[in-house]
Amino acid sequence: MGPRTGQKLFTLQTVAAWQDECQQGDPRGAANAGGFSLHAGLDIAPHQRAKLERLCRHMSRPPMAEERLALSASGQVRYPLKTAYRDGTTHIVLDPLDLMAGFAAWCRHRGCT
């Protein structure tokens, strides 16, 4: 959508990369594939309402913390990550239009109206 459509996301890497801890076939229900990780080892019994509520709150949270978004002097959006990625990325820098396109895609995926 923006001027960098289709290009790799610009990231800032300020810490050393680290290795994956959970491998595919992990007995705890964790898997890594194609740069994504999934942990499906959560078990909620019918009477565990607090655990179910915690999961629902986690699933319905927004994709980014608004208070961490900042505009750089060049007009790019800079977003510091709460925890560094495995490759050492600590910040994401993108064009405002690319940010809006990402939010639009997130809303389409989530069924927002």
Secondary structure, DSSP 8 states (H G I E B T S, - for coil): --TTTTS--EEEE-S-----SS-TT-TTSEEEETTEEEE------TT-HHHHHHHHHHHTS-SS-GGG-EE-TTS-EEEE-SS--TT-EEEEEE-HHHHHHHHHHHHHHHT--
